[in-house]
Amino acid sequence: MSDNKSHINHLLSNEQKWQHSYEQPISYAPLVQLANSSWVVPQHFLRYKHTLQSVNEVLESIEFSAHFRVLAAQKGEEIYLQVAVLSPDNYQKSASANEGKAKKLLFGRRWIVEENLPTSELIQTAFLALKVAREHEVRELFQLMQSGATSTPFNNHHDLPVMAQNPELVKSESAESRVDEVLKRIVFAGKSIELKSQQQIAEQHLYTVELLCEDCQLSEFNKKTIAFLTADPSANSFLHALITALVATSNDYVNEQFKYKGFARFSKHVVVEQIGNLSIAMRSPSTVGLCSMGKQHANQLNFEIDSGRAPQGCGQAIGGFLAAHGIEQPENAHLYPNYL
């Protein structure tokens, strides 16, 4: 055994030397040398045991907008993330007013954090929670003036059971609207939207619009020009494509601004092929080089994680789900010996 390998084994056996108390390498975990000469233990060879304290420790390394804060809390044994939003009232005419206006404190849905959740997935849960919270805001900022009143047709608070029971009320247009006519009735972040160009490309229609808001709390929308395609020239297709483009603009902002320890993982500046190279370096059997004991411990870890994910009390429903696909036993049935 080389001196370098002896050093690695010593490092892995000494928990005091590991960087975080909430994640520890399994026995015989491999260390992989990266292209920049750094040595790492890939996350799939770590055991995790998150607590409220460890989750908060991870969140402290996340940077994002001052108006959105990811919080960690605990109820009983369950740890969860929740986004706090400081926002103007989207349902008042002053919703687009500047930063000096009064704001409401709101909280998004809860995102459960499992004790053995890999730290990378914990960070990505916070990332997703922020995206969903901002999408909620975007949908409420979109207003449509109709029938002498103002609606927010894309918000998340509509009564879905009522819609499902009365589909004829929302699936048929009483009168075909024109895009130029409906544009006059759209308000986003308190301001109108201007159509800059429209052209047909093959069987699709390309629209370019400019948002006229200048002091929106979601700053990526200020004087923003957005282009999007629709499958047909109807006003309904235009409206659906427009809200999709607005949500995509918000998501792009999160991709660039969400950072963990200063690194924007989902930024377009991250080179895709280099991510692929890094993944190969940490997952390829030829580079990882697990010994037989390492394989046993890795297989045991994978079994514990995968078998523990089965939702309790749902065995009968899962059996029906499999039967509907003509499957008696899935290929990985060994993970659920007391479940299926």
HELIX and SHEET records of a PDB file:
HELIX    1   1 ASP A    3  SER A   13  1                                  11    
HELIX    2   2 GLU A   15  LYS A   17  5                                   3    
HELIX    3   3 GLN A   43  PHE A   45  5                                   3    
HELIX    4   4 LEU A   52  LEU A   59  1                                   8    
HELIX    5   5 THR A  119  LEU A  141  1                                  23    
HELIX    6   6 LEU A  160  GLN A  165  1                                   6    
HELIX    7   7 PRO A  167  LEU A  169  5                                   3    
HELIX    8   8 VAL A  179  LEU A  183  1                                   5    
HELIX    9   9 SER A  219  PHE A  221  5                                   3    
HELIX   10  10 ALA A  235  GLN A  257  1                                  23    
HELIX   11  11 VAL A  272  ARG A  283  1                                  12    
HELIX   12  12 PRO A  285  VAL A  288  1                                   4    
HELIX   13  13 SER A  292  SER A  307  1                                  16    
HELIX   14  14 GLY A  315  ALA A  323  1                                   9    
HELIX   15  15 ALA A  333  LEU A  335  5                                   3    
SHEET    1   A 2 GLU A  23  PRO A  25  0                                        
SHEET    2   A 2 LEU A  46  TYR A  48 -1                                        
SHEET    1   B 2 VAL A  32  GLN A  33  0                                        
SHEET    2   B 2 TRP A  39  VAL A  40 -1                                        
SHEET    1   C 2 ILE A  62  GLU A  63  0                                        
SHEET    2   C 2 LYS A 259  TYR A 260 -1                                        
SHEET    1   D 3 PHE A  68  LYS A  75  0                                        
SHEET    2   D 3 GLU A  78  SER A  87 -1                                        
SHEET    3   D 3 LYS A 104  VAL A 113 -1                                        
SHEET    1   E 3 ALA A 149  SER A 151  0                                        
SHEET    2   E 3 PHE A 142  GLN A 146 -1                                        
SHEET    3   E 3 ILE A 186  PHE A 188 -1                                        
SHEET    1   F 3 ILE A 193  ILE A 201  0                                        
SHEET    2   F 3 GLN A 204  LEU A 211 -1                                        
SHEET    3   F 3 THR A 225  THR A 230 -1                                        
END                                                                             
